[in-house]
């Protein structure tokens, strides 16, 4: 399970970097799963995945602490 916690954390870091770099681009349209979308929808998509992966990481952390007691 430790690998899964690290995977969630790496995924969250990648989403954060991609979200931050999207603010420094001049593109108005991004391609997400074969669809072209507005930059703000793309940023919301990245933010949602970031929050989901951070929540999953915290859940794994809590489970690990409960199992160690």
PyMOL Python script that loads the backbone (N, CA, C, O; Angstrom):
from pymol import cmd

cmd.read_pdbstr("""\
ATOM      1  N   UNK A   1       0.805  -1.201   0.000  1.00  0.00           N
ATOM      2  CA  UNK A   1       0.000   0.000   0.000  1.00  0.00           C
ATOM      3  C   UNK A   1       0.850   1.268   0.000  1.00  0.00           C
ATOM      4  O   UNK A   1       0.371   2.340  -0.370  1.00  0.00           O
ATOM      5  N   UNK A   2       2.105   1.146   0.414  1.00  0.00           N
ATOM      6  CA  UNK A   2       2.958   2.314   0.413  1.00  0.00           C
ATOM      7  C   UNK A   2       3.195   2.809  -1.010  1.00  0.00           C
ATOM      8  O   UNK A   2       3.304   4.014  -1.242  1.00  0.00           O
ATOM      9  N   UNK A   3       3.275   1.880  -1.964  1.00  0.00           N
ATOM     10  CA  UNK A   3       3.453   2.262  -3.364  1.00  0.00           C
ATOM     11  C   UNK A   3       2.253   3.062  -3.850  1.00  0.00           C
ATOM     12  O   UNK A   3       2.412   4.020  -4.606  1.00  0.00           O
ATOM     13  N   UNK A   4       1.063   2.681  -3.426  1.00  0.00           N
ATOM     14  CA  UNK A   4      -0.149   3.375  -3.842  1.00  0.00           C
ATOM     15  C   UNK A   4      -0.178   4.798  -3.283  1.00  0.00           C
ATOM     16  O   UNK A   4      -0.608   5.724  -3.970  1.00  0.00           O
ATOM     17  N   UNK A   5       0.273   4.974  -2.046  1.00  0.00           N
ATOM     18  CA  UNK A   5       0.325   6.326  -1.467  1.00  0.00           C
ATOM     19  C   UNK A   5       1.290   7.210  -2.251  1.00  0.00           C
ATOM     20  O   UNK A   5       0.994   8.372  -2.528  1.00  0.00           O
ATOM     21  N   UNK A   6       2.432   6.657  -2.601  1.00  0.00           N
ATOM     22  CA  UNK A   6       3.420   7.419  -3.360  1.00  0.00           C
ATOM     23  C   UNK A   6       2.898   7.733  -4.756  1.00  0.00           C
ATOM     24  O   UNK A   6       3.139   8.820  -5.281  1.00  0.00           O
ATOM     25  N   UNK A   7       2.191   6.794  -5.353  1.00  0.00           N
ATOM     26  CA  UNK A   7       1.619   7.012  -6.679  1.00  0.00           C
ATOM     27  C   UNK A   7       0.597   8.148  -6.652  1.00  0.00           C
ATOM     28  O   UNK A   7       0.580   8.981  -7.559  1.00  0.00           O
ATOM     29  N   UNK A   8      -0.250   8.193  -5.634  1.00  0.00           N
ATOM     30  CA  UNK A   8      -1.205   9.291  -5.495  1.00  0.00           C
ATOM     31  C   UNK A   8      -0.482  10.628  -5.356  1.00  0.00           C
ATOM     32  O   UNK A   8      -0.899  11.627  -5.941  1.00  0.00           O
ATOM     33  N   UNK A   9       0.576  10.644  -4.596  1.00  0.00           N
ATOM     34  CA  UNK A   9       1.328  11.869  -4.376  1.00  0.00           C
ATOM     35  C   UNK A   9       2.031  12.329  -5.658  1.00  0.00           C
ATOM     36  O   UNK A   9       2.043  13.523  -5.956  1.00  0.00           O
ATOM     37  N   UNK A  10       2.602  11.420  -6.401  1.00  0.00           N
ATOM     38  CA  UNK A  10       3.264  11.763  -7.665  1.00  0.00           C
ATOM     39  C   UNK A  10       2.240  12.272  -8.672  1.00  0.00           C
ATOM     40  O   UNK A  10       2.500  13.244  -9.381  1.00  0.00           O
ATOM     41  N   UNK A  11       1.081  11.626  -8.741  1.00  0.00           N
ATOM     42  CA  UNK A  11       0.021  12.062  -9.643  1.00  0.00           C
ATOM     43  C   UNK A  11      -0.459  13.467  -9.276  1.00  0.00           C
ATOM     44  O   UNK A  11      -0.693  14.293 -10.158  1.00  0.00           O
ATOM     45  N   UNK A  12      -0.604  13.737  -7.989  1.00  0.00           N
ATOM     46  CA  UNK A  12      -1.022  15.064  -7.544  1.00  0.00           C
ATOM     47  C   UNK A  12       0.030  16.112  -7.895  1.00  0.00           C
ATOM     48  O   UNK A  12      -0.316  17.219  -8.307  1.00  0.00           O
ATOM     49  N   UNK A  13       1.284  15.783  -7.739  1.00  0.00           N
ATOM     50  CA  UNK A  13       2.349  16.727  -8.086  1.00  0.00           C
ATOM     51  C   UNK A  13       2.361  17.017  -9.584  1.00  0.00           C
ATOM     52  O   UNK A  13       2.563  18.159  -9.996  1.00  0.00           O
ATOM     53  N   UNK A  14       2.146  15.992 -10.394  1.00  0.00           N
ATOM     54  CA  UNK A  14       2.103  16.193 -11.844  1.00  0.00           C
ATOM     55  C   UNK A  14       0.921  17.075 -12.240  1.00  0.00           C
ATOM     56  O   UNK A  14       1.054  17.940 -13.106  1.00  0.00           O
ATOM     57  N   UNK A  15      -0.227  16.861 -11.614  1.00  0.00           N
ATOM     58  CA  UNK A  15      -1.401  17.690 -11.900  1.00  0.00           C
ATOM     59  C   UNK A  15      -1.167  19.134 -11.474  1.00  0.00           C
ATOM     60  O   UNK A  15      -1.590  20.063 -12.162  1.00  0.00           O
ATOM     61  N   UNK A  16      -0.499  19.323 -10.349  1.00  0.00           N
ATOM     62  CA  UNK A  16      -0.217  20.673  -9.861  1.00  0.00           C
ATOM     63  C   UNK A  16       0.727  21.403 -10.812  1.00  0.00           C
ATOM     64  O   UNK A  16       0.512  22.573 -11.129  1.00  0.00           O
ATOM     65  N   UNK A  17       1.757  20.721 -11.261  1.00  0.00           N
ATOM     66  CA  UNK A  17       2.697  21.345 -12.198  1.00  0.00           C
ATOM     67  C   UNK A  17       1.994  21.698 -13.500  1.00  0.00           C
ATOM     68  O   UNK A  17       2.200  22.782 -14.044  1.00  0.00           O
ATOM     69  N   UNK A  18       1.167  20.792 -14.000  1.00  0.00           N
ATOM     70  CA  UNK A  18       0.447  21.054 -15.243  1.00  0.00           C
ATOM     71  C   UNK A  18      -0.559  22.189 -15.077  1.00  0.00           C
ATOM     72  O   UNK A  18      -0.741  22.996 -15.989  1.00  0.00           O
ATOM     73  N   UNK A  19      -1.201  22.254 -13.938  1.00  0.00           N
ATOM     74  CA  UNK A  19      -2.155  23.335 -13.668  1.00  0.00           C
ATOM     75  C   UNK A  19      -1.443  24.683 -13.613  1.00  0.00           C
ATOM     76  O   UNK A  19      -1.928  25.664 -14.178  1.00  0.00           O
ATOM     77  N   UNK A  20      -0.321  24.737 -12.951  1.00  0.00           N
ATOM     78  CA  UNK A  20       0.425  25.994 -12.838  1.00  0.00           C
ATOM     79  C   UNK A  20       0.968  26.425 -14.193  1.00  0.00           C
ATOM     80  O   UNK A  20       0.920  27.608 -14.532  1.00  0.00           O
ATOM     81  N   UNK A  21       1.482  25.483 -14.968  1.00  0.00           N
ATOM     82  CA  UNK A  21       2.013  25.858 -16.283  1.00  0.00           C
ATOM     83  C   UNK A  21       0.915  26.299 -17.245  1.00  0.00           C
ATOM     84  O   UNK A  21       1.193  27.029 -18.196  1.00  0.00           O
ATOM     85  N   UNK A  22      -0.315  25.875 -17.021  1.00  0.00           N
ATOM     86  CA  UNK A  22      -1.396  26.299 -17.901  1.00  0.00           C
ATOM     87  C   UNK A  22      -1.695  27.793 -17.745  1.00  0.00           C
ATOM     88  O   UNK A  22      -2.262  28.409 -18.648  1.00  0.00           O
ATOM     89  N   UNK A  23      -1.321  28.368 -16.615  1.00  0.00           N
ATOM     90  CA  UNK A  23      -1.518  29.803 -16.417  1.00  0.00           C
ATOM     91  C   UNK A  23      -0.475  30.634 -17.164  1.00  0.00           C
ATOM     92  O   UNK A  23      -0.665  31.836 -17.350  1.00  0.00           O
ATOM     93  N   UNK A  24       0.612  30.014 -17.589  1.00  0.00           N
ATOM     94  CA  UNK A  24       1.678  30.729 -18.283  1.00  0.00           C
ATOM     95  C   UNK A  24       1.681  30.495 -19.792  1.00  0.00           C
ATOM     96  O   UNK A  24       2.603  30.925 -20.486  1.00  0.00           O
ATOM     97  N   UNK A  25       0.662  29.823 -20.296  1.00  0.00           N
ATOM     98  CA  UNK A  25       0.573  29.615 -21.738  1.00  0.00           C
ATOM     99  C   UNK A  25      -0.400  30.620 -22.344  1.00  0.00           C
ATOM    100  O   UNK A  25      -1.242  31.184 -21.645  1.00  0.00           O
ATOM    101  N   UNK A  26      -0.278  30.831 -23.622  1.00  0.00           N
ATOM    102  CA  UNK A  26      -1.169  31.767 -24.308  1.00  0.00           C
ATOM    103  C   UNK A  26      -2.276  31.037 -25.046  1.00  0.00           C
ATOM    104  O   UNK A  26      -3.081  31.669 -25.731  1.00  0.00           O
ATOM    105  N   UNK A  27      -2.331  29.722 -24.919  1.00  0.00           N
ATOM    106  CA  UNK A  27      -3.372  28.950 -25.597  1.00  0.00           C
ATOM    107  C   UNK A  27      -4.730  29.221 -24.955  1.00  0.00           C
ATOM    108  O   UNK A  27      -4.842  29.334 -23.734  1.00  0.00           O
ATOM    109  N   UNK A  28      -5.743  29.321 -25.782  1.00  0.00           N
ATOM    110  CA  UNK A  28      -7.111  29.492 -25.298  1.00  0.00           C
ATOM    111  C   UNK A  28      -7.900  28.190 -25.382  1.00  0.00           C
ATOM    112  O   UNK A  28      -8.949  28.048 -24.753  1.00  0.00           O
ATOM    113  N   UNK A  29      -7.384  27.239 -26.165  1.00  0.00           N
ATOM    114  CA  UNK A  29      -8.067  25.965 -26.370  1.00  0.00           C
ATOM    115  C   UNK A  29      -7.078  24.839 -26.084  1.00  0.00           C
ATOM    116  O   UNK A  29      -5.951  24.846 -26.579  1.00  0.00           O
ATOM    117  N   UNK A  30      -7.515  23.869 -25.276  1.00  0.00           N
ATOM    118  CA  UNK A  30      -6.699  22.703 -24.970  1.00  0.00           C
ATOM    119  C   UNK A  30      -7.433  21.456 -25.434  1.00  0.00           C
ATOM    120  O   UNK A  30      -8.659  21.449 -25.546  1.00  0.00           O
ATOM    121  N   UNK A  31      -6.681  20.413 -25.699  1.00  0.00           N
ATOM    122  CA  UNK A  31      -7.262  19.142 -26.114  1.00  0.00           C
ATOM    123  C   UNK A  31      -7.263  18.206 -24.907  1.00  0.00           C
ATOM    124  O   UNK A  31      -6.222  17.919 -24.316  1.00  0.00           O
ATOM    125  N   UNK A  32      -8.472  17.737 -24.560  1.00  0.00           N
ATOM    126  CA  UNK A  32      -8.651  16.817 -23.437  1.00  0.00           C
ATOM    127  C   UNK A  32      -9.421  15.605 -23.951  1.00  0.00           C
ATOM    128  O   UNK A  32     -10.585  15.727 -24.333  1.00  0.00           O
ATOM    129  N   UNK A  33      -8.787  14.448 -23.962  1.00  0.00           N
ATOM    130  CA  UNK A  33      -9.416  13.213 -24.425  1.00  0.00           C
ATOM    131  C   UNK A  33     -10.115  13.388 -25.776  1.00  0.00           C
ATOM    132  O   UNK A  33     -11.296  13.067 -25.910  1.00  0.00           O
ATOM    133  N   UNK A  34      -9.414  13.880 -26.744  1.00  0.00           N
ATOM    134  CA  UNK A  34      -9.872  14.042 -28.131  1.00  0.00           C
ATOM    135  C   UNK A  34     -10.876  15.179 -28.325  1.00  0.00           C
ATOM    136  O   UNK A  34     -11.376  15.360 -29.435  1.00  0.00           O
ATOM    137  N   UNK A  35     -11.183  15.941 -27.293  1.00  0.00           N
ATOM    138  CA  UNK A  35     -12.078  17.089 -27.421  1.00  0.00           C
ATOM    139  C   UNK A  35     -11.302  18.371 -27.201  1.00  0.00           C
ATOM    140  O   UNK A  35     -10.389  18.434 -26.377  1.00  0.00           O
ATOM    141  N   UNK A  36     -11.676  19.378 -27.943  1.00  0.00           N
ATOM    142  CA  UNK A  36     -11.087  20.686 -27.712  1.00  0.00           C
ATOM    143  C   UNK A  36     -11.961  21.419 -26.707  1.00  0.00           C
ATOM    144  O   UNK A  36     -13.184  21.446 -26.838  1.00  0.00           O
ATOM    145  N   UNK A  37     -11.329  22.008 -25.710  1.00  0.00           N
ATOM    146  CA  UNK A  37     -12.072  22.659 -24.639  1.00  0.00           C
ATOM    147  C   UNK A  37     -11.437  23.997 -24.294  1.00  0.00           C
ATOM    148  O   UNK A  37     -10.269  24.248 -24.590  1.00  0.00           O
ATOM    149  N   UNK A  38     -12.212  24.826 -23.680  1.00  0.00           N
ATOM    150  CA  UNK A  38     -11.754  26.131 -23.226  1.00  0.00           C
ATOM    151  C   UNK A  38     -10.685  25.955 -22.144  1.00  0.00           C
ATOM    152  O   UNK A  38     -10.671  24.938 -21.450  1.00  0.00           O
ATOM    153  N   UNK A  39      -9.811  26.917 -21.999  1.00  0.00           N
ATOM    154  CA  UNK A  39      -8.711  26.827 -21.033  1.00  0.00           C
ATOM    155  C   UNK A  39      -9.233  26.708 -19.595  1.00  0.00           C
ATOM    156  O   UNK A  39      -8.629  26.018 -18.774  1.00  0.00           O
ATOM    157  N   UNK A  40     -10.336  27.369 -19.291  1.00  0.00           N
ATOM    158  CA  UNK A  40     -10.857  27.325 -17.919  1.00  0.00           C
ATOM    159  C   UNK A  40     -11.467  25.969 -17.587  1.00  0.00           C
ATOM    160  O   UNK A  40     -11.368  25.518 -16.446  1.00  0.00           O
ATOM    161  N   UNK A  41     -12.090  25.316 -18.550  1.00  0.00           N
ATOM    162  CA  UNK A  41     -12.584  23.961 -18.314  1.00  0.00           C
ATOM    163  C   UNK A  41     -11.408  23.005 -18.133  1.00  0.00           C
ATOM    164  O   UNK A  41     -11.477  22.086 -17.318  1.00  0.00           O
ATOM    165  N   UNK A  42     -10.335  23.214 -18.882  1.00  0.00           N
ATOM    166  CA  UNK A  42      -9.136  22.402 -18.739  1.00  0.00           C
ATOM    167  C   UNK A  42      -8.539  22.571 -17.340  1.00  0.00           C
ATOM    168  O   UNK A  42      -8.131  21.596 -16.710  1.00  0.00           O
ATOM    169  N   UNK A  43      -8.494  23.788 -16.872  1.00  0.00           N
ATOM    170  CA  UNK A  43      -7.950  24.041 -15.533  1.00  0.00           C
ATOM    171  C   UNK A  43      -8.830  23.439 -14.443  1.00  0.00           C
ATOM    172  O   UNK A  43      -8.312  22.919 -13.455  1.00  0.00           O
ATOM    173  N   UNK A  44     -10.138  23.498 -14.603  1.00  0.00           N
ATOM    174  CA  UNK A  44     -11.049  22.865 -13.641  1.00  0.00           C
ATOM    175  C   UNK A  44     -10.879  21.350 -13.640  1.00  0.00           C
ATOM    176  O   UNK A  44     -10.932  20.713 -12.588  1.00  0.00           O
ATOM    177  N   UNK A  45     -10.677  20.786 -14.811  1.00  0.00           N
ATOM    178  CA  UNK A  45     -10.431  19.345 -14.941  1.00  0.00           C
ATOM    179  C   UNK A  45      -9.155  18.954 -14.189  1.00  0.00           C
ATOM    180  O   UNK A  45      -9.139  17.973 -13.446  1.00  0.00           O
ATOM    181  N   UNK A  46      -8.107  19.720 -14.387  1.00  0.00           N
ATOM    182  CA  UNK A  46      -6.842  19.427 -13.703  1.00  0.00           C
ATOM    183  C   UNK A  46      -6.969  19.630 -12.187  1.00  0.00           C
ATOM    184  O   UNK A  46      -6.424  18.849 -11.407  1.00  0.00           O
ATOM    185  N   UNK A  47      -7.683  20.669 -11.778  1.00  0.00           N
ATOM    186  CA  UNK A  47      -7.886  20.917 -10.356  1.00  0.00           C
ATOM    187  C   UNK A  47      -8.689  19.794  -9.711  1.00  0.00           C
ATOM    188  O   UNK A  47      -8.396  19.387  -8.587  1.00  0.00           O
ATOM    189  N   UNK A  48      -9.689  19.297 -10.409  1.00  0.00           N
ATOM    190  CA  UNK A  48     -10.493  18.201  -9.873  1.00  0.00           C
ATOM    191  C   UNK A  48      -9.647  16.954  -9.668  1.00  0.00           C
ATOM    192  O   UNK A  48      -9.732  16.315  -8.619  1.00  0.00           O
ATOM    193  N   UNK A  49      -8.833  16.601 -10.653  1.00  0.00           N
ATOM    194  CA  UNK A  49      -7.967  15.435 -10.493  1.00  0.00           C
ATOM    195  C   UNK A  49      -6.922  15.655  -9.402  1.00  0.00           C
ATOM    196  O   UNK A  49      -6.553  14.714  -8.700  1.00  0.00           O
ATOM    197  N   UNK A  50      -6.456  16.858  -9.259  1.00  0.00           N
ATOM    198  CA  UNK A  50      -5.509  17.179  -8.190  1.00  0.00           C
ATOM    199  C   UNK A  50      -6.149  16.965  -6.831  1.00  0.00           C
ATOM    200  O   UNK A  50      -5.553  16.334  -5.958  1.00  0.00           O
ATOM    201  N   UNK A  51      -7.353  17.482  -6.641  1.00  0.00           N
ATOM    202  CA  UNK A  51      -8.043  17.341  -5.354  1.00  0.00           C
ATOM    203  C   UNK A  51      -8.412  15.891  -5.056  1.00  0.00           C
ATOM    204  O   UNK A  51      -8.337  15.453  -3.908  1.00  0.00           O
ATOM    205  N   UNK A  52      -8.809  15.148  -6.084  1.00  0.00           N
ATOM    206  CA  UNK A  52      -9.147  13.733  -5.885  1.00  0.00           C
ATOM    207  C   UNK A  52      -7.924  12.934  -5.469  1.00  0.00           C
ATOM    208  O   UNK A  52      -8.013  12.094  -4.573  1.00  0.00           O
ATOM    209  N   UNK A  53      -6.792  13.177  -6.099  1.00  0.00           N
ATOM    210  CA  UNK A  53      -5.590  12.420  -5.755  1.00  0.00           C
ATOM    211  C   UNK A  53      -5.048  12.810  -4.381  1.00  0.00           C
ATOM    212  O   UNK A  53      -4.525  11.956  -3.666  1.00  0.00           O
ATOM    213  N   UNK A  54      -5.163  14.074  -4.002  1.00  0.00           N
ATOM    214  CA  UNK A  54      -4.737  14.485  -2.661  1.00  0.00           C
ATOM    215  C   UNK A  54      -5.654  13.871  -1.607  1.00  0.00           C
ATOM    216  O   UNK A  54      -5.183  13.423  -0.561  1.00  0.00           O
ATOM    217  N   UNK A  55      -6.957  13.848  -1.872  1.00  0.00           N
ATOM    218  CA  UNK A  55      -7.894  13.235  -0.936  1.00  0.00           C
ATOM    219  C   UNK A  55      -7.620  11.739  -0.788  1.00  0.00           C
ATOM    220  O   UNK A  55      -7.698  11.204   0.318  1.00  0.00           O
ATOM    221  N   UNK A  56      -7.301  11.063  -1.887  1.00  0.00           N
ATOM    222  CA  UNK A  56      -6.975   9.639  -1.823  1.00  0.00           C
ATOM    223  C   UNK A  56      -5.679   9.414  -1.043  1.00  0.00           C
ATOM    224  O   UNK A  56      -5.569   8.446  -0.291  1.00  0.00           O
ATOM    225  N   UNK A  57      -4.712  10.293  -1.216  1.00  0.00           N
ATOM    226  CA  UNK A  57      -3.460  10.184  -0.461  1.00  0.00           C
ATOM    227  C   UNK A  57      -3.712  10.346   1.038  1.00  0.00           C
ATOM    228  O   UNK A  57      -3.196   9.574   1.846  1.00  0.00           O
ATOM    229  N   UNK A  58      -4.506  11.352   1.404  1.00  0.00           N
ATOM    230  CA  UNK A  58      -4.813  11.551   2.830  1.00  0.00           C
ATOM    231  C   UNK A  58      -5.599  10.383   3.402  1.00  0.00           C
ATOM    232  O   UNK A  58      -5.395  10.010   4.557  1.00  0.00           O
ATOM    233  N   UNK A  59      -6.491   9.803   2.615  1.00  0.00           N
ATOM    234  CA  UNK A  59      -7.249   8.645   3.064  1.00  0.00           C
ATOM    235  C   UNK A  59      -6.318   7.469   3.326  1.00  0.00           C
ATOM    236  O   UNK A  59      -6.474   6.759   4.320  1.00  0.00           O
ATOM    237  N   UNK A  60      -5.353   7.262   2.438  1.00  0.00           N
ATOM    238  CA  UNK A  60      -4.388   6.183   2.640  1.00  0.00           C
ATOM    239  C   UNK A  60      -3.520   6.449   3.868  1.00  0.00           C
ATOM    240  O   UNK A  60      -3.170   5.519   4.594  1.00  0.00           O
ATOM    241  N   UNK A  61      -3.174   7.706   4.103  1.00  0.00           N
ATOM    242  CA  UNK A  61      -2.390   8.061   5.281  1.00  0.00           C
ATOM    243  C   UNK A  61      -3.170   7.743   6.557  1.00  0.00           C
ATOM    244  O   UNK A  61      -2.616   7.186   7.505  1.00  0.00           O
ATOM    245  N   UNK A  62      -4.449   8.096   6.580  1.00  0.00           N
ATOM    246  CA  UNK A  62      -5.282   7.825   7.759  1.00  0.00           C
ATOM    247  C   UNK A  62      -5.431   6.334   7.997  1.00  0.00           C
ATOM    248  O   UNK A  62      -5.366   5.871   9.135  1.00  0.00           O
ATOM    249  N   UNK A  63      -5.631   5.584   6.922  1.00  0.00           N
ATOM    250  CA  UNK A  63      -5.759   4.131   7.068  1.00  0.00           C
ATOM    251  C   UNK A  63      -4.470   3.509   7.604  1.00  0.00           C
ATOM    252  O   UNK A  63      -4.508   2.587   8.420  1.00  0.00           O
ATOM    253  N   UNK A  64      -3.350   4.013   7.145  1.00  0.00           N
ATOM    254  CA  UNK A  64      -2.073   3.502   7.628  1.00  0.00           C
ATOM    255  C   UNK A  64      -1.856   3.809   9.099  1.00  0.00           C
ATOM    256  O   UNK A  64      -1.317   2.979   9.830  1.00  0.00           O
ATOM    257  N   UNK A  65      -2.263   4.976   9.539  1.00  0.00           N
ATOM    258  CA  UNK A  65      -2.121   5.331  10.952  1.00  0.00           C
ATOM    259  C   UNK A  65      -3.055   4.513  11.818  1.00  0.00           C
ATOM    260  O   UNK A  65      -2.684   4.124  12.926  1.00  0.00           O
ATOM    261  N   UNK A  66      -4.275   4.240  11.333  1.00  0.00           N
ATOM    262  CA  UNK A  66      -5.215   3.431  12.112  1.00  0.00           C
ATOM    263  C   UNK A  66      -4.759   1.989  12.215  1.00  0.00           C
ATOM    264  O   UNK A  66      -4.962   1.350  13.247  1.00  0.00           O
ATOM    265  N   UNK A  67      -4.149   1.469  11.169  1.00  0.00           N
ATOM    266  CA  UNK A  67      -3.681   0.077  11.191  1.00  0.00           C
ATOM    267  C   UNK A  67      -2.432  -0.099  12.047  1.00  0.00           C
ATOM    268  O   UNK A  67      -2.177  -1.195  12.547  1.00  0.00           O
ATOM    269  N   UNK A  68      -1.660   0.951  12.220  1.00  0.00           N
ATOM    270  CA  UNK A  68      -0.437   0.856  13.026  1.00  0.00           C
ATOM    271  C   UNK A  68      -0.692   0.995  14.506  1.00  0.00           C
ATOM    272  O   UNK A  68       0.200   0.689  15.297  1.00  0.00           O
ATOM    273  N   UNK A  69      -1.848   1.434  14.920  1.00  0.00           N
ATOM    274  CA  UNK A  69      -2.106   1.611  16.360  1.00  0.00           C
ATOM    275  C   UNK A  69      -2.359   0.342  17.059  1.00  0.00           C
ATOM    276  O   UNK A  69      -2.590   0.338  18.268  1.00  0.00           O
TER     277      UNK A  69
END
""", "prot")
cmd.dss("prot")
cmd.show_as("cartoon", "prot")
cmd.util.cbc("prot")
cmd.orient("prot")
